[in-house]
Amino acid sequence: MRDKQKGKMTATLDASSSVAGNLMDDFSLVSDIQQTRIDSNFASQSYWKDVRTRFMANKSAVVSLVIILLIIFFAAFGPSMNSYSYSSQNLAQKNYAPRIAGLEKLGIFDGKETMSTTTGTKLINKYQENNDLSIHYWFGSDTLGRDIWTRTWTGTRVSLYIAFAAVLIDMIIGMSYGLVSGYFGGLVDSSMQRFAEIVNGIPRLVIVTLLMLILKPGLTTIIFALMITEWIGMSRIARAEMLNLKEREFVLASRTLGAGNFTIIFKEILPNIIGQIITQTMFSIPTAIFTEAFLSFVGLGIPVPQCSLGSLISSAFNSFTTHPYQIIPPILILAFLMLCFNMLADGLREALDPKMKEM
């Protein structure tokens, strides 16, 4: 009996060993060093690196940024690329068509202009008529003989000054106003919002007209007009984000540890809404540029001999039917600035918003 039992146990152990051997053959241990792979799509990376990756994937936003940088470059260095100034006049060389050395041999930008007369059209070249073959106006000259290239980029520089002034106004006044209003709430919030509604209800044109009675027309007057009205949109965005975040756990923890009100506002909450602030700031730039262009177009902006994109369009509008080339450069620059800043703002909004990551 004992021999039979020993035989059965031996057979059972042999069978178990065989099964265990088969199991060891069926399964193999994965090495953490050689075979483990991390999914790159879900690899952890910093927030700003993720923002840069998503922004670079947006081709329209990248192209817009490149165009804006090119316009800024020419606004900074364009007026010094030739010997003309934005205010110098030469009536003997007025209404010269665009002429660029090198391209004129290809039959384009050669100084020729088609004029409409009562008997039909006439092709003229004032460079040849006045024997000014050594002169080149890259964008042509206006009705007073001023170089349109120099005046266009000088006007672009002024418009960009106003745009960046609007950014500072939004960041300093609008953001601070909205954050303080939303944080304290109650009577403080109600009073500040009623004041903002009153300011927003005053038309911008009325404000500029009243400022012209006190200040001289110019860059300062336009910046003051923007300072009075343009911060309203930013304050509303900042207030809405503050109302959303001020009861969160990290804010309560900071308050429990003894942090002051302004420390919580500007050190705890502000870094969490910087994406929305940047996006709203980028949207405010084309608004400020268009506001300046409109005010200069109706005669309430930059006084002569200074120029801006709006004043250039206004002066060239009178000769649009006879010399259309004079209005094309400022209109194109204005259109590119407004379009590219809006597309750049859309790209930044998609890149800075984590909710857009999965869309």
Steps between C-alpha positions, in 0.01 A plus 500: 500500500774733595680433173182576302447828692862602441456423132187714476668795680802473273277501190309801636822693567630417155174621345511823705861559397407444137210749523721755676762456231240554230375812679852641524541440130170669420570823692812716501585794727519839328819688578449858624821609334501342156141444397288746695377783280334827603222641285641831380151646457442482872854569621509757777638840402487853632197718440683762292668233289158354430375849410789551258439164337131568444569854377760383247250244372264787411638606161278806459608640837869443420468669161317791666780536754761506222308769309463711815873475569576605141270802531662596831844468338409730210327744736825521697748514211293575188511882523881492512537279191500802266593867512146640528325617816132468578441878490728622218309632197602538137216628284707443186485124570137461609284203398788284385401136452692221680844432352746239633849451364545153357128423468446775244692292245234230537226742405359537855545793738661694217335836572228468238145596587174473311301824528128525425405802291184623330617350173609165644808366677855625468825330600749745651836481673584815694852382568573517125296816446694691767832328427518355853629158400737486799212529749313203642184525710434143612135564588472816290453860617183677614333824390763708684800308374560305824638147494217254572742223609641713781161637601338154500752346737512812716121484527521129581743584780252750647214249477712237676587751773129545564441124489763426763374792710160329493668179622652682798165661576328162493764336717530776760150648526258241364656190653553656843152653503329172413703290744438733794130532418444126474707412808336729755146465360197641678467878511850554364428286194159659443638855520794429271282330240251788494788740439630278219156494338481880509842534337416238239178684414684814386577486124871505421455773239345731762791437735758583232311814399491620860868420548584709193360803685758445774791334321648552157411241234763231489634182646440606861132573437439160341681317783289685757185402310609136504590526867147612584307235308714208375557332838135400546525173307809386686344583839199282421717204403715538812193533725335190355816292552535633855142401587578152366820449700472694823323218690736225386694291751842655431358848567341387826828336600693821437247702697520250787879533507466876543557634146372852438231591250730649238745212541219258420383712206831556325708200612246219530215575258667711229747226388203265449322733258802626306387309190167682483674831570746452213222401261285802586804727470571375148139562401521859631792590269307498167216687671738776605658514152158530335393766751804712420449451125135605525576809709780605265279436197230739630760761595516444877829316513861573415549858370710582192784470415501191723327198354334176595331229298164670544623844390680347201181327388305822553739713289530238225123452484457835322721387211384139491334527159804657333793348691379180670854380583522763776235338717601136449806479735335640818182301439692175456712561811190582706318192369797271569544637852136452597467158334830362631447621857155340507634170362790513744257555787295199388814287487608611846153430640509146367856445624452647848166337574555143627145410398600551136767229526263214426302679231 
